Each structure stands twice: as C-alpha cells, then as structure tokens.
Amino acid sequence: MLDRVLNAEAVFFDLFHTLYSHRSSGARGFGTSGILGVPQDEWNRLLFEGSDARARGIVTDKYEIIRQIAHQIDPSIPESKIREAADYRESRFYEGLASLDAPKSAVIRELKLQGKKIGLISNADAVEVKGWFVSPISRLFDSVVFSYAVGYVKPEPDIYRIALDALGVSAERSVFVGDGGSNELIGARKLGFTTILTTEIIRDLWPERIPERLPYADFVIDRFEQLIGL
C-alpha cells in the first residue's frame, strides 16, 4: 500500500478542513450564525446537509444562499440581517483563502518536485471560493474542481472522474487527501484512490467524528508535513 503513495502520479486534496478552516486559522469574527442570531450547530447542519442547491451551483447569488438556509431555521429573519450575513460571509471566506499559503504550500511544492500532479476536489458554492483564485497556494495546483462549477458533489463518482480526466491520470495511480467530510473518502476509495485522512484540523474541531472516518482511510496523518514522509 505504501508503494501506491510513493509511486502515485497525482495527489488530490480536499479544501475545507483539509487545507483551510476559519476556526483553526483564527479568522476574525463570530460567524454567519452569530449575525443571523441562530444556533451555530443548527446552521452548520443545514449548511452541510440542507443546501444542496448551493453546492451544485443551482443557486449562486450570495443573498439567496443565506436566505434559503436561514429561513429554514427562522422564516422571520429580516432581509437586512440576511444581507449583512451574506456580505460578511463573502468577505470572511475571501480574506481567509486569499492569504492561504505557508506552511502547506511548502509540502505541496515538495510533492511537485517529486513529479506528482496536484489537484483539488472541493464541495463548495460560488461565494465560498472567490478568494481561492487570488491565493498564492492556488498557483501550485494543476487542476481545480469545485462542485458548484460542475454540478456534482462528493462522494458522487462523477466529480472525482472529472478531476482525474483533467490531469489525465487513473484513480489507481492517485492519492486523495481529506478530512473525510461529505463521505469523500468513501467515494474516493470506491473509485480506486489510495485515501489519506488528515486529522490536523478536525481533531480540534470535531474529534468525535474521527473514529467513524478511520475505516475508509488507507493512511492517517495528524500533521500535513507527514505527507512527505509517507
């Protein structure tokens, strides 16, 4: 199994909670849910589980994205709060991703020096990733696939296949690195990827979720730098 990592032609990464997280990075502010005045846990649940249209690019307007989720919790939330929260969310994501660079970029540069192609496969809406395109680390990626742009979400096989085709590689010669959210490791492994679970971010955010993700990981790392040592 280790040979499959060493001899891999490509390494694909998840974005959120793998390369970046607001909470782990110490980003400013208290979150969209705080502005809306709704419980954070309920907001996060609906954001990840109850907003398929935004992740598939069916809804791209930043205000409508927030409106649809917020009104599932409380239909009486005023439009002024919807717009304030949407503007805040957009700027917060932009600032965070635009400054994303070291130390993870150093690891990715080393992987590229080893001759590996680098790809990104992310479930994300059109607002969340605007800052990615001006981020220093983005220039290290040979291909980027965002769910909103292709209409598929992890763990659906088509989103992985689009990423593989973009780099001209097979799943059997590729590695997928992620925190395991959205059942992404399950989807990657079914297609033949070697899977690596990174707990560097989620061990502080949601340590209770790690055990349920372990069975779908061929390798587990708790520091990004360990990718070089595999």
N, C-alpha and C positions, 0 to 999 in steps of 0.2 A: 504493500500500500504506500509506503514511503517513496518508493520509486516513482509512483504516479505523480507525486508532488514535485519531486526533483526533475522529472522529465516532462512536466506539463508544458504545453505550448502557450497556454493563456491562463491568466488569473482574473476572475471576475469578482467584483466587490459589490456588496450592498452599500447604500449610502447612510441612511439614518440609523443611529445607534450602532453603526459599524465604523464609519469614518467620522461621524459628527453627531452630536446631540446638544441641544440648548442647555439642558440641565447639567450635563457633565462638563461643558465648556465654560460654565459660569456666565452665560449670556445674561444681559441685563433684563430686568422686568419680571413680572409675575405671571405672565402667560395670558393667552386669549381668554381662557375661562374666567380669570380674575376680572377682566374688563366687563365681560358679559354678566358676571355675578352668578355663575352656575358652578356646580361641584366639578372639580377637576377630574375626578375618576370617571364621572358620567360623560364629561366632554371627551376625554381620551377614548373611552369605549366607543362612542359614536363616531369619532374621527377615524378610528381604525376599522370599525366593523359596520358602521351605518352610513357611509358616504362613498359608495361605490362609484357614483357618477363623477365625482371629482377626480378619483384616481384613474378612471378610464378616459378622462378628457372630454366627457359629455358636458360637464359644467366647468367652465374655465374662468368665469367672472369672479373676482375675489369677494365681492359682496354677497353674491348668490351662494357661494360655497359656505360662508359663515352663516348666512340666513337659514339655509336648509338644515344645517346641523343644530344651530341654536334653537330654532323653533320646534325641533323635536323634543327639546327639554322644556322650553317655556315659550309658548307662542306669543306671550305678551312682551317679550323683549323689544324695546323700541328700535326703530331704524337707526337712530343716532348712535346707539350702542353697537349695532351691527357694523356700521361703517367705521366706527372708531376701532373696533376689534379687528376688522379686516385690514385696515391700514397698518395697525400695529403689527399684526402677524406677518404681513408682507415685508415690512422693514426689518423685523427681527430675523426672519429667515435670510433675507438678503445680506444683512450685516454679518451674520454668522458664517454663511457659506462663502461670502466674498473674501473673508480673511482666513479660510481654512487652508493650511499649508503644513508646515513642520509640526511635529516630527514624522507624521505618517507619510509625507511626501518623500522623505529620505528612504523609507522602506520600499516604496513603490519605485523609486529611481533604481534601487539595487536590483529589484526584480526585473526591471527593463534591461539593466546591464547584463543580466543572466540570459537575455534573449527572449524573455516572455512578453507576450502581448498583454495589454491591460484593458479590461473592460469594466463597465458599471451597469448594473441592473437594479433599478430602483422603482418601488411603488411610490409615486409622488404626483401631486397635482401641479398645474401650471404656475401657481403662485409660489409654492414652496421652493422651487429650484431656480428662480431667476438669478440669484446670486452665484449659482454654480458656474455660470458661463463667464464670469469675470474672476473666478477663483484661481489662484496660482496653481493649485493641485490639479485643476481640470485639464491643464495642458499636458499632463503626463498620461492621460487616458487615450487609448487608440479608438475606442468606441464607447458611446454612452446610450443607454436605452432607458428612457423614462416611461412609465406606464401611461401617463396622460397622452403621450405623443403617439403611442402605438395601439392603444385601446385594449391592451391585455395587462393583467396583474399577476404577480407571483401569488400562488405557486402554479399558475396555468403554464403548460409547456410552451405555448407559442411565444411568450415573452423571452424565455431562455433561448429558443431556437432563433429568434430574430437577432439576439446578441451574438450567438455562435456564428450565424451566417455573416454578420457584419465583419467578423475577424477571420472568417474562413477556417475555423477550427471545429473539432468534434468535441462533444461533451466528455468522451472518454480520455481526451488529452487536455482536459481543462479542470481547473480548481475553482470552486465557489466559496467565497469567504463572507460570512454574515452573522448577525446576532440571532438569527433563527425566527424573527418575527414574520408574520404572514405565512407561516409554514414554508418559508423559502428553501430551507434545507431539504425538506421532504420533496419539493418539486425538483430541485436540482439533482438530488440523488436518483430519483426515478428516471431521469434522462441519462444518467451515467457519469455525472460530475463526481469528482472527489470533493467532499464537503468539509469545511473547516468552520467550527463555531468559535466566534470570538466573544468572550465574556467581559472584555475590558471595560465597556461602558455599562452593560446591563447588570453587572454584579453589584453596582452601587444603586442602580435604579430599581431593578426588579429581580433580585437574587432568587426569589421563589419560582421564577419561570425557567431557570436554567435546567433543572432536572428533567423536565418534560421535553427539552430540546436535545439533550445529550444523545439519545438513541439514534438520531439522524445525522450525527457528526462523525466523520472518519477521524478527525483530529480536533482537539480543543486547545485554544490559546487564551491566555488572560492578559497578554501584552502584545501589541501589534508587531513589535520588533521580533517576536518569536517566529514570524513568517519566514524570516531569513534563515533561521536555524533548522527548519524542518528538512 
